[in-house]
Amino acid sequence: MTSKYLQRCLKEEPRSYNSQQLAEKLEKERELKVSTNTIKRLLKKGGDMETSQN
């Protein structure tokens, strides 16, 4: 779900984001703290947070 939310933000919002800005957005809007590396990995793999962390 998290990666779908990020992809939707990137696709539907009229601005672009870097990984730091997406991490801040997730923390503010979803109360979910993730690293910029996790953001990059999620977007690259297109996977969900629950399945991409081991």
PDBQT receptor file of N, H, CA, C and O in Angstrom, charges set to zero:
ATOM      1  N   MET A   1       0.817  -1.201   0.000  1.00  0.00    +0.000 N 
ATOM      2  CA  MET A   1       0.000   0.000   0.000  1.00  0.00    +0.000 C 
ATOM      3  C   MET A   1       0.856   1.259   0.000  1.00  0.00    +0.000 C 
ATOM      4  O   MET A   1       0.516   2.251  -0.643  1.00  0.00    +0.000 OA
ATOM      5  N   THR A   2       1.953   1.211   0.715  1.00  0.00    +0.000 N 
ATOM      6  H   THR A   2       2.229   0.404   1.238  1.00  0.00    +0.000 HD
ATOM      7  CA  THR A   2       2.798   2.391   0.789  1.00  0.00    +0.000 C 
ATOM      8  C   THR A   2       3.369   2.761  -0.571  1.00  0.00    +0.000 C 
ATOM      9  O   THR A   2       3.381   3.935  -0.942  1.00  0.00    +0.000 OA
ATOM     10  N   SER A   3       3.840   1.774  -1.312  1.00  0.00    +0.000 N 
ATOM     11  H   SER A   3       3.830   0.821  -1.011  1.00  0.00    +0.000 HD
ATOM     12  CA  SER A   3       4.412   2.097  -2.624  1.00  0.00    +0.000 C 
ATOM     13  C   SER A   3       3.338   2.608  -3.577  1.00  0.00    +0.000 C 
ATOM     14  O   SER A   3       3.613   3.472  -4.410  1.00  0.00    +0.000 OA
ATOM     15  N   LYS A   4       2.127   2.089  -3.466  1.00  0.00    +0.000 N 
ATOM     16  H   LYS A   4       1.903   1.387  -2.789  1.00  0.00    +0.000 HD
ATOM     17  CA  LYS A   4       1.030   2.583  -4.309  1.00  0.00    +0.000 C 
ATOM     18  C   LYS A   4       0.707   4.033  -3.961  1.00  0.00    +0.000 C 
ATOM     19  O   LYS A   4       0.433   4.840  -4.849  1.00  0.00    +0.000 OA
ATOM     20  N   TYR A   5       0.739   4.359  -2.687  1.00  0.00    +0.000 N 
ATOM     21  H   TYR A   5       0.961   3.703  -1.966  1.00  0.00    +0.000 HD
ATOM     22  CA  TYR A   5       0.507   5.738  -2.250  1.00  0.00    +0.000 C 
ATOM     23  C   TYR A   5       1.588   6.651  -2.826  1.00  0.00    +0.000 C 
ATOM     24  O   TYR A   5       1.282   7.728  -3.339  1.00  0.00    +0.000 OA
ATOM     25  N   LEU A   6       2.841   6.229  -2.744  1.00  0.00    +0.000 N 
ATOM     26  H   LEU A   6       3.089   5.355  -2.328  1.00  0.00    +0.000 HD
ATOM     27  CA  LEU A   6       3.939   7.032  -3.278  1.00  0.00    +0.000 C 
ATOM     28  C   LEU A   6       3.816   7.206  -4.782  1.00  0.00    +0.000 C 
ATOM     29  O   LEU A   6       3.993   8.308  -5.303  1.00  0.00    +0.000 OA
ATOM     30  N   GLN A   7       3.517   6.128  -5.470  1.00  0.00    +0.000 N 
ATOM     31  H   GLN A   7       3.374   5.234  -5.046  1.00  0.00    +0.000 HD
ATOM     32  CA  GLN A   7       3.358   6.208  -6.923  1.00  0.00    +0.000 C 
ATOM     33  C   GLN A   7       2.205   7.125  -7.300  1.00  0.00    +0.000 C 
ATOM     34  O   GLN A   7       2.299   7.866  -8.279  1.00  0.00    +0.000 OA
ATOM     35  N   ARG A   8       1.117   7.085  -6.533  1.00  0.00    +0.000 N 
ATOM     36  H   ARG A   8       1.041   6.484  -5.738  1.00  0.00    +0.000 HD
ATOM     37  CA  ARG A   8      -0.023   7.956  -6.809  1.00  0.00    +0.000 C 
ATOM     38  C   ARG A   8       0.365   9.419  -6.594  1.00  0.00    +0.000 C 
ATOM     39  O   ARG A   8      -0.014  10.287  -7.380  1.00  0.00    +0.000 OA
ATOM     40  N   CYS A   9       1.119   9.689  -5.528  1.00  0.00    +0.000 N 
ATOM     41  H   CYS A   9       1.426   8.984  -4.889  1.00  0.00    +0.000 HD
ATOM     42  CA  CYS A   9       1.583  11.064  -5.281  1.00  0.00    +0.000 C 
ATOM     43  C   CYS A   9       2.420  11.567  -6.447  1.00  0.00    +0.000 C 
ATOM     44  O   CYS A   9       2.257  12.700  -6.899  1.00  0.00    +0.000 OA
ATOM     45  N   LEU A  10       3.310  10.724  -6.925  1.00  0.00    +0.000 N 
ATOM     46  H   LEU A  10       3.443   9.803  -6.558  1.00  0.00    +0.000 HD
ATOM     47  CA  LEU A  10       4.191  11.128  -8.024  1.00  0.00    +0.000 C 
ATOM     48  C   LEU A  10       3.431  11.316  -9.329  1.00  0.00    +0.000 C 
ATOM     49  O   LEU A  10       3.776  12.179 -10.136  1.00  0.00    +0.000 OA
ATOM     50  N   LYS A  11       2.403  10.514  -9.533  1.00  0.00    +0.000 N 
ATOM     51  H   LYS A  11       2.122   9.813  -8.878  1.00  0.00    +0.000 HD
ATOM     52  CA  LYS A  11       1.661  10.563 -10.791  1.00  0.00    +0.000 C 
ATOM     53  C   LYS A  11       0.603  11.661 -10.803  1.00  0.00    +0.000 C 
ATOM     54  O   LYS A  11       0.460  12.375 -11.795  1.00  0.00    +0.000 OA
ATOM     55  N   GLU A  12      -0.136  11.797  -9.710  1.00  0.00    +0.000 N 
ATOM     56  H   GLU A  12      -0.020  11.217  -8.904  1.00  0.00    +0.000 HD
ATOM     57  CA  GLU A  12      -1.310  12.663  -9.709  1.00  0.00    +0.000 C 
ATOM     58  C   GLU A  12      -1.053  14.092  -9.250  1.00  0.00    +0.000 C 
ATOM     59  O   GLU A  12      -1.779  15.005  -9.643  1.00  0.00    +0.000 OA
ATOM     60  N   GLU A  13      -0.043  14.298  -8.434  1.00  0.00    +0.000 N 
ATOM     61  H   GLU A  13       0.548  13.557  -8.114  1.00  0.00    +0.000 HD
ATOM     62  CA  GLU A  13       0.196  15.649  -7.934  1.00  0.00    +0.000 C 
ATOM     63  C   GLU A  13       0.994  16.454  -8.954  1.00  0.00    +0.000 C 
ATOM     64  O   GLU A  13       1.848  15.904  -9.649  1.00  0.00    +0.000 OA
ATOM     65  N   PRO A  14       0.721  17.746  -9.046  1.00  0.00    +0.000 N 
ATOM     66  CA  PRO A  14       1.328  18.575 -10.093  1.00  0.00    +0.000 C 
ATOM     67  C   PRO A  14       2.785  18.953  -9.839  1.00  0.00    +0.000 C 
ATOM     68  O   PRO A  14       3.330  19.791 -10.557  1.00  0.00    +0.000 OA
ATOM     69  N   ARG A  15       3.410  18.374  -8.862  1.00  0.00    +0.000 N 
ATOM     70  H   ARG A  15       2.967  17.693  -8.279  1.00  0.00    +0.000 HD
ATOM     71  CA  ARG A  15       4.806  18.687  -8.564  1.00  0.00    +0.000 C 
ATOM     72  C   ARG A  15       5.620  17.406  -8.514  1.00  0.00    +0.000 C 
ATOM     73  O   ARG A  15       5.067  16.307  -8.523  1.00  0.00    +0.000 OA
ATOM     74  N   SER A  16       6.921  17.554  -8.462  1.00  0.00    +0.000 N 
ATOM     75  H   SER A  16       7.371  18.447  -8.454  1.00  0.00    +0.000 HD
ATOM     76  CA  SER A  16       7.793  16.388  -8.330  1.00  0.00    +0.000 C 
ATOM     77  C   SER A  16       8.359  16.356  -6.909  1.00  0.00    +0.000 C 
ATOM     78  O   SER A  16       8.406  17.375  -6.220  1.00  0.00    +0.000 OA
ATOM     79  N   TYR A  17       8.780  15.179  -6.493  1.00  0.00    +0.000 N 
ATOM     80  H   TYR A  17       8.742  14.352  -7.052  1.00  0.00    +0.000 HD
ATOM     81  CA  TYR A  17       9.322  14.975  -5.150  1.00  0.00    +0.000 C 
ATOM     82  C   TYR A  17      10.650  14.246  -5.239  1.00  0.00    +0.000 C 
ATOM     83  O   TYR A  17      10.867  13.434  -6.138  1.00  0.00    +0.000 OA
ATOM     84  N   ASN A  18      11.535  14.544  -4.296  1.00  0.00    +0.000 N 
ATOM     85  H   ASN A  18      11.359  15.203  -3.566  1.00  0.00    +0.000 HD
ATOM     86  CA  ASN A  18      12.717  13.706  -4.133  1.00  0.00    +0.000 C 
ATOM     87  C   ASN A  18      12.439  12.758  -2.958  1.00  0.00    +0.000 C 
ATOM     88  O   ASN A  18      11.409  12.880  -2.296  1.00  0.00    +0.000 OA
ATOM     89  N   SER A  19      13.337  11.833  -2.704  1.00  0.00    +0.000 N 
ATOM     90  H   SER A  19      14.174  11.734  -3.242  1.00  0.00    +0.000 HD
ATOM     91  CA  SER A  19      13.078  10.816  -1.680  1.00  0.00    +0.000 C 
ATOM     92  C   SER A  19      12.935  11.433  -0.285  1.00  0.00    +0.000 C 
ATOM     93  O   SER A  19      12.146  10.946   0.524  1.00  0.00    +0.000 OA
ATOM     94  N   GLN A  20      13.678  12.484   0.000  1.00  0.00    +0.000 N 
ATOM     95  H   GLN A  20      14.319  12.880  -0.657  1.00  0.00    +0.000 HD
ATOM     96  CA  GLN A  20      13.562  13.156   1.302  1.00  0.00    +0.000 C 
ATOM     97  C   GLN A  20      12.174  13.770   1.468  1.00  0.00    +0.000 C 
ATOM     98  O   GLN A  20      11.553  13.644   2.524  1.00  0.00    +0.000 OA
ATOM     99  N   GLN A  21      11.698  14.428   0.430  1.00  0.00    +0.000 N 
ATOM    100  H   GLN A  21      12.202  14.531  -0.427  1.00  0.00    +0.000 HD
ATOM    101  CA  GLN A  21      10.377  15.044   0.487  1.00  0.00    +0.000 C 
ATOM    102  C   GLN A  21       9.277  13.998   0.621  1.00  0.00    +0.000 C 
ATOM    103  O   GLN A  21       8.296  14.220   1.331  1.00  0.00    +0.000 OA
ATOM    104  N   LEU A  22       9.431  12.859  -0.051  1.00  0.00    +0.000 N 
ATOM    105  H   LEU A  22      10.228  12.678  -0.627  1.00  0.00    +0.000 HD
ATOM    106  CA  LEU A  22       8.439  11.787   0.075  1.00  0.00    +0.000 C 
ATOM    107  C   LEU A  22       8.454  11.194   1.481  1.00  0.00    +0.000 C 
ATOM    108  O   LEU A  22       7.398  10.881   2.030  1.00  0.00    +0.000 OA
ATOM    109  N   ALA A  23       9.636  11.038   2.067  1.00  0.00    +0.000 N 
ATOM    110  H   ALA A  23      10.494  11.293   1.621  1.00  0.00    +0.000 HD
ATOM    111  CA  ALA A  23       9.736  10.534   3.436  1.00  0.00    +0.000 C 
ATOM    112  C   ALA A  23       9.036  11.490   4.407  1.00  0.00    +0.000 C 
ATOM    113  O   ALA A  23       8.327  11.049   5.311  1.00  0.00    +0.000 OA
ATOM    114  N   GLU A  24       9.232  12.783   4.220  1.00  0.00    +0.000 N 
ATOM    115  H   GLU A  24       9.808  13.141   3.485  1.00  0.00    +0.000 HD
ATOM    116  CA  GLU A  24       8.578  13.778   5.067  1.00  0.00    +0.000 C 
ATOM    117  C   GLU A  24       7.064  13.759   4.860  1.00  0.00    +0.000 C 
ATOM    118  O   GLU A  24       6.304  13.903   5.818  1.00  0.00    +0.000 OA
ATOM    119  N   LYS A  25       6.632  13.585   3.633  1.00  0.00    +0.000 N 
ATOM    120  H   LYS A  25       7.249  13.467   2.855  1.00  0.00    +0.000 HD
ATOM    121  CA  LYS A  25       5.200  13.521   3.315  1.00  0.00    +0.000 C 
ATOM    122  C   LYS A  25       4.554  12.304   3.990  1.00  0.00    +0.000 C 
ATOM    123  O   LYS A  25       3.471  12.412   4.564  1.00  0.00    +0.000 OA
ATOM    124  N   LEU A  26       5.215  11.162   3.917  1.00  0.00    +0.000 N 
ATOM    125  H   LEU A  26       6.095  11.075   3.450  1.00  0.00    +0.000 HD
ATOM    126  CA  LEU A  26       4.695   9.956   4.574  1.00  0.00    +0.000 C 
ATOM    127  C   LEU A  26       4.588  10.144   6.081  1.00  0.00    +0.000 C 
ATOM    128  O   LEU A  26       3.606   9.741   6.703  1.00  0.00    +0.000 OA
ATOM    129  N   GLU A  27       5.615  10.765   6.656  1.00  0.00    +0.000 N 
ATOM    130  H   GLU A  27       6.413  11.092   6.151  1.00  0.00    +0.000 HD
ATOM    131  CA  GLU A  27       5.597  10.971   8.105  1.00  0.00    +0.000 C 
ATOM    132  C   GLU A  27       4.470  11.928   8.503  1.00  0.00    +0.000 C 
ATOM    133  O   GLU A  27       3.784  11.701   9.501  1.00  0.00    +0.000 OA
ATOM    134  N   LYS A  28       4.282  12.978   7.738  1.00  0.00    +0.000 N 
ATOM    135  H   LYS A  28       4.839  13.163   6.928  1.00  0.00    +0.000 HD
ATOM    136  CA  LYS A  28       3.264  13.974   8.052  1.00  0.00    +0.000 C 
ATOM    137  C   LYS A  28       1.852  13.462   7.799  1.00  0.00    +0.000 C 
ATOM    138  O   LYS A  28       0.970  13.622   8.643  1.00  0.00    +0.000 OA
ATOM    139  N   GLU A  29       1.638  12.846   6.640  1.00  0.00    +0.000 N 
ATOM    140  H   GLU A  29       2.355  12.716   5.955  1.00  0.00    +0.000 HD
ATOM    141  CA  GLU A  29       0.284  12.459   6.240  1.00  0.00    +0.000 C 
ATOM    142  C   GLU A  29      -0.138  11.070   6.705  1.00  0.00    +0.000 C 
ATOM    143  O   GLU A  29      -1.326  10.814   6.898  1.00  0.00    +0.000 OA
ATOM    144  N   ARG A  30       0.825  10.178   6.885  1.00  0.00    +0.000 N 
ATOM    145  H   ARG A  30       1.791  10.387   6.729  1.00  0.00    +0.000 HD
ATOM    146  CA  ARG A  30       0.496   8.794   7.232  1.00  0.00    +0.000 C 
ATOM    147  C   ARG A  30       1.064   8.363   8.580  1.00  0.00    +0.000 C 
ATOM    148  O   ARG A  30       0.854   7.228   9.009  1.00  0.00    +0.000 OA
ATOM    149  N   GLU A  31       1.797   9.281   9.262  1.00  0.00    +0.000 N 
ATOM    150  H   GLU A  31       1.967  10.202   8.914  1.00  0.00    +0.000 HD
ATOM    151  CA  GLU A  31       2.462   8.978  10.523  1.00  0.00    +0.000 C 
ATOM    152  C   GLU A  31       3.337   7.734  10.401  1.00  0.00    +0.000 C 
ATOM    153  O   GLU A  31       3.351   6.871  11.279  1.00  0.00    +0.000 OA
ATOM    154  N   LEU A  32       4.065   7.665   9.285  1.00  0.00    +0.000 N 
ATOM    155  H   LEU A  32       4.054   8.366   8.572  1.00  0.00    +0.000 HD
ATOM    156  CA  LEU A  32       4.920   6.530   8.980  1.00  0.00    +0.000 C 
ATOM    157  C   LEU A  32       6.311   7.054   8.686  1.00  0.00    +0.000 C 
ATOM    158  O   LEU A  32       6.516   7.785   7.717  1.00  0.00    +0.000 OA
ATOM    159  N   LYS A  33       7.274   6.678   9.530  1.00  0.00    +0.000 N 
ATOM    160  H   LYS A  33       7.108   6.084  10.317  1.00  0.00    +0.000 HD
ATOM    161  CA  LYS A  33       8.630   7.166   9.354  1.00  0.00    +0.000 C 
ATOM    162  C   LYS A  33       9.459   6.107   8.620  1.00  0.00    +0.000 C 
ATOM    163  O   LYS A  33       9.626   4.986   9.101  1.00  0.00    +0.000 OA
ATOM    164  N   VAL A  34       9.969   6.484   7.453  1.00  0.00    +0.000 N 
ATOM    165  H   VAL A  34       9.833   7.394   7.063  1.00  0.00    +0.000 HD
ATOM    166  CA  VAL A  34      10.810   5.602   6.651  1.00  0.00    +0.000 C 
ATOM    167  C   VAL A  34      12.028   6.375   6.168  1.00  0.00    +0.000 C 
ATOM    168  O   VAL A  34      11.995   7.600   6.046  1.00  0.00    +0.000 OA
ATOM    169  N   SER A  35      13.089   5.650   5.898  1.00  0.00    +0.000 N 
ATOM    170  H   SER A  35      13.116   4.656   5.997  1.00  0.00    +0.000 HD
ATOM    171  CA  SER A  35      14.315   6.293   5.421  1.00  0.00    +0.000 C 
ATOM    172  C   SER A  35      14.211   6.607   3.934  1.00  0.00    +0.000 C 
ATOM    173  O   SER A  35      13.375   6.054   3.218  1.00  0.00    +0.000 OA
ATOM    174  N   THR A  36      15.064   7.492   3.498  1.00  0.00    +0.000 N 
ATOM    175  H   THR A  36      15.743   7.941   4.079  1.00  0.00    +0.000 HD
ATOM    176  CA  THR A  36      15.095   7.827   2.075  1.00  0.00    +0.000 C 
ATOM    177  C   THR A  36      15.513   6.612   1.250  1.00  0.00    +0.000 C 
ATOM    178  O   THR A  36      15.045   6.432   0.126  1.00  0.00    +0.000 OA
ATOM    179  N   ASN A  37      16.392   5.781   1.807  1.00  0.00    +0.000 N 
ATOM    180  H   ASN A  37      16.772   5.928   2.720  1.00  0.00    +0.000 HD
ATOM    181  CA  ASN A  37      16.796   4.565   1.090  1.00  0.00    +0.000 C 
ATOM    182  C   ASN A  37      15.619   3.615   0.908  1.00  0.00    +0.000 C 
ATOM    183  O   ASN A  37      15.502   2.964  -0.131  1.00  0.00    +0.000 OA
ATOM    184  N   THR A  38      14.753   3.531   1.902  1.00  0.00    +0.000 N 
ATOM    185  H   THR A  38      14.848   4.059   2.745  1.00  0.00    +0.000 HD
ATOM    186  CA  THR A  38      13.567   2.682   1.794  1.00  0.00    +0.000 C 
ATOM    187  C   THR A  38      12.633   3.226   0.717  1.00  0.00    +0.000 C 
ATOM    188  O   THR A  38      12.063   2.459  -0.060  1.00  0.00    +0.000 OA
ATOM    189  N   ILE A  39      12.478   4.535   0.671  1.00  0.00    +0.000 N 
ATOM    190  H   ILE A  39      12.941   5.157   1.302  1.00  0.00    +0.000 HD
ATOM    191  CA  ILE A  39      11.651   5.169  -0.366  1.00  0.00    +0.000 C 
ATOM    192  C   ILE A  39      12.184   4.793  -1.744  1.00  0.00    +0.000 C 
ATOM    193  O   ILE A  39      11.427   4.377  -2.621  1.00  0.00    +0.000 OA
ATOM    194  N   LYS A  40      13.480   4.943  -1.924  1.00  0.00    +0.000 N 
ATOM    195  H   LYS A  40      14.095   5.281  -1.212  1.00  0.00    +0.000 HD
ATOM    196  CA  LYS A  40      14.098   4.627  -3.214  1.00  0.00    +0.000 C 
ATOM    197  C   LYS A  40      13.891   3.158  -3.576  1.00  0.00    +0.000 C 
ATOM    198  O   LYS A  40      13.574   2.830  -4.719  1.00  0.00    +0.000 OA
ATOM    199  N   ARG A  41      14.074   2.281  -2.594  1.00  0.00    +0.000 N 
ATOM    200  H   ARG A  41      14.332   2.548  -1.666  1.00  0.00    +0.000 HD
ATOM    201  CA  ARG A  41      13.922   0.849  -2.845  1.00  0.00    +0.000 C 
ATOM    202  C   ARG A  41      12.484   0.502  -3.204  1.00  0.00    +0.000 C 
ATOM    203  O   ARG A  41      12.240  -0.289  -4.115  1.00  0.00    +0.000 OA
ATOM    204  N   LEU A  42      11.532   1.094  -2.488  1.00  0.00    +0.000 N 
ATOM    205  H   LEU A  42      11.729   1.737  -1.748  1.00  0.00    +0.000 HD
ATOM    206  CA  LEU A  42      10.121   0.847  -2.779  1.00  0.00    +0.000 C 
ATOM    207  C   LEU A  42       9.748   1.269  -4.186  1.00  0.00    +0.000 C 
ATOM    208  O   LEU A  42       9.061   0.535  -4.897  1.00  0.00    +0.000 OA
ATOM    209  N   LEU A  43      10.193   2.438  -4.588  1.00  0.00    +0.000 N 
ATOM    210  H   LEU A  43      10.751   3.034  -4.010  1.00  0.00    +0.000 HD
ATOM    211  CA  LEU A  43       9.852   2.939  -5.914  1.00  0.00    +0.000 C 
ATOM    212  C   LEU A  43      10.560   2.148  -7.015  1.00  0.00    +0.000 C 
ATOM    213  O   LEU A  43       9.991   1.911  -8.081  1.00  0.00    +0.000 OA
ATOM    214  N   LYS A  44      11.792   1.747  -6.751  1.00  0.00    +0.000 N 
ATOM    215  H   LYS A  44      12.253   1.940  -5.886  1.00  0.00    +0.000 HD
ATOM    216  CA  LYS A  44      12.535   0.984  -7.750  1.00  0.00    +0.000 C 
ATOM    217  C   LYS A  44      11.916  -0.400  -7.954  1.00  0.00    +0.000 C 
ATOM    218  O   LYS A  44      11.734  -0.843  -9.088  1.00  0.00    +0.000 OA
ATOM    219  N   LYS A  45      11.596  -1.073  -6.860  1.00  0.00    +0.000 N 
ATOM    220  H   LYS A  45      11.744  -0.713  -5.939  1.00  0.00    +0.000 HD
ATOM    221  CA  LYS A  45      11.029  -2.414  -6.942  1.00  0.00    +0.000 C 
ATOM    222  C   LYS A  45       9.532  -2.394  -7.214  1.00  0.00    +0.000 C 
ATOM    223  O   LYS A  45       8.984  -3.348  -7.766  1.00  0.00    +0.000 OA
ATOM    224  N   GLY A  46       8.870  -1.306  -6.825  1.00  0.00    +0.000 N 
ATOM    225  H   GLY A  46       9.316  -0.531  -6.376  1.00  0.00    +0.000 HD
ATOM    226  CA  GLY A  46       7.427  -1.238  -6.995  1.00  0.00    +0.000 C 
ATOM    227  C   GLY A  46       6.698  -2.139  -6.020  1.00  0.00    +0.000 C 
ATOM    228  O   GLY A  46       5.510  -2.414  -6.186  1.00  0.00    +0.000 OA
ATOM    229  N   GLY A  47       7.409  -2.599  -5.005  1.00  0.00    +0.000 N 
ATOM    230  H   GLY A  47       8.375  -2.376  -4.870  1.00  0.00    +0.000 HD
ATOM    231  CA  GLY A  47       6.819  -3.513  -4.033  1.00  0.00    +0.000 C 
ATOM    232  C   GLY A  47       6.218  -2.796  -2.857  1.00  0.00    +0.000 C 
ATOM    233  O   GLY A  47       6.440  -1.600  -2.664  1.00  0.00    +0.000 OA
ATOM    234  N   ASP A  48       5.456  -3.524  -2.069  1.00  0.00    +0.000 N 
ATOM    235  H   ASP A  48       5.276  -4.495  -2.226  1.00  0.00    +0.000 HD
ATOM    236  CA  ASP A  48       4.851  -2.977  -0.875  1.00  0.00    +0.000 C 
ATOM    237  C   ASP A  48       5.847  -3.032   0.269  1.00  0.00    +0.000 C 
ATOM    238  O   ASP A  48       6.735  -3.884   0.281  1.00  0.00    +0.000 OA
ATOM    239  N   MET A  49       5.709  -2.152   1.205  1.00  0.00    +0.000 N 
ATOM    240  H   MET A  49       4.988  -1.460   1.195  1.00  0.00    +0.000 HD
ATOM    241  CA  MET A  49       6.636  -2.065   2.315  1.00  0.00    +0.000 C 
ATOM    242  C   MET A  49       6.710  -3.385   3.094  1.00  0.00    +0.000 C 
ATOM    243  O   MET A  49       7.796  -3.795   3.504  1.00  0.00    +0.000 OA
ATOM    244  N   GLU A  50       5.592  -4.039   3.297  1.00  0.00    +0.000 N 
ATOM    245  H   GLU A  50       4.710  -3.706   2.963  1.00  0.00    +0.000 HD
ATOM    246  CA  GLU A  50       5.571  -5.275   4.062  1.00  0.00    +0.000 C 
ATOM    247  C   GLU A  50       6.328  -6.402   3.350  1.00  0.00    +0.000 C 
ATOM    248  O   GLU A  50       6.899  -7.269   4.012  1.00  0.00    +0.000 OA
ATOM    249  N   THR A  51       6.340  -6.402   2.042  1.00  0.00    +0.000 N 
ATOM    250  H   THR A  51       5.876  -5.698   1.505  1.00  0.00    +0.000 HD
ATOM    251  CA  THR A  51       6.985  -7.490   1.313  1.00  0.00    +0.000 C 
ATOM    252  C   THR A  51       8.431  -7.185   0.953  1.00  0.00    +0.000 C 
ATOM    253  O   THR A  51       9.190  -8.103   0.641  1.00  0.00    +0.000 OA
ATOM    254  N   SER A  52       8.833  -5.915   0.988  1.00  0.00    +0.000 N 
ATOM    255  H   SER A  52       8.216  -5.169   1.242  1.00  0.00    +0.000 HD
ATOM    256  CA  SER A  52      10.184  -5.599   0.568  1.00  0.00    +0.000 C 
ATOM    257  C   SER A  52      11.156  -5.522   1.734  1.00  0.00    +0.000 C 
ATOM    258  O   SER A  52      12.363  -5.454   1.503  1.00  0.00    +0.000 OA
ATOM    259  N   GLN A  53      10.693  -5.529   2.961  1.00  0.00    +0.000 N 
ATOM    260  H   GLN A  53       9.712  -5.585   3.150  1.00  0.00    +0.000 HD
ATOM    261  CA  GLN A  53      11.585  -5.530   4.111  1.00  0.00    +0.000 C 
ATOM    262  C   GLN A  53      11.726  -6.941   4.637  1.00  0.00    +0.000 C 
ATOM    263  O   GLN A  53      10.730  -7.645   4.807  1.00  0.00    +0.000 OA
ATOM    264  N   ASN A  54      12.962  -7.366   4.899  1.00  0.00    +0.000 N 
ATOM    265  H   ASN A  54      13.771  -6.794   4.761  1.00  0.00    +0.000 HD
ATOM    266  CA  ASN A  54      13.209  -8.705   5.455  1.00  0.00    +0.000 C 
ATOM    267  C   ASN A  54      13.836  -8.606   6.812  1.00  0.00    +0.000 C 
ATOM    268  O   ASN A  54      14.117  -9.628   7.438  1.00  0.00    +0.000 OA
TER     269      ASN A  54
